[in-house]
Amino acid sequence: MIQVSSTEFKNNVGRYIKLSEKEDILILRNGKVVAKLTAVSKNEKEIAYSRLLEMIKQSEPVTEDIDLDVMRKERLNKYDSIT
């Protein structure tokens, strides 16, 4: 397991992402662990991929043109109904 400061991690994100494929990375701030970067197992990737494919297969095709304003209004209406 590798330990790095948050500054070192921020300055070399790509390097540590690549290293995380092989071992866990602990990210420290002021000497205390604040995050852990770990690789996703192949099995988890396959599960996520198959779930995504099922969601796509079950979704209905879009039959109309949707513009950005329509999408924005739908999203805002969704959150207005929650409160």
C-alpha positions, 0 to 999 in steps of 0.5 A, spaced: 500 500 500 502 506 497 501 513 502 502 520 498 500 527 500 494 530 497 498 535 494 503 529 491 497 526 489 494 532 486 500 533 482 501 526 479 494 524 479 495 520 472 501 516 475 497 514 481 491 512 478 495 507 474 499 505 480 492 504 483 491 498 478 496 494 482 495 496 489 491 501 493 493 508 494 492 512 501 491 519 500 494 523 506 492 530 508 496 533 514 498 526 516 491 523 516 488 518 511 483 522 508 481 517 502 483 511 499 484 509 491 483 502 489 482 498 483 475 496 481 475 488 480 474 485 473 468 482 476 465 489 478 466 492 471 463 486 468 457 487 473 456 494 472 457 493 464 451 488 464 447 492 468 448 498 463 446 494 457 440 492 461 438 499 462 439 501 455 435 495 452 429 496 457 429 504 455 425 507 450 428 510 444 427 517 443 422 519 438 422 527 438 427 532 438 429 534 445 433 541 446 437 543 452 431 548 455 426 542 455 431 538 459 433 543 464 425 544 465 424 537 466 430 537 471 428 543 475 421 540 475 423 534 478 427 537 484 421 542 485 416 536 486 421 533 492 420 539 496 
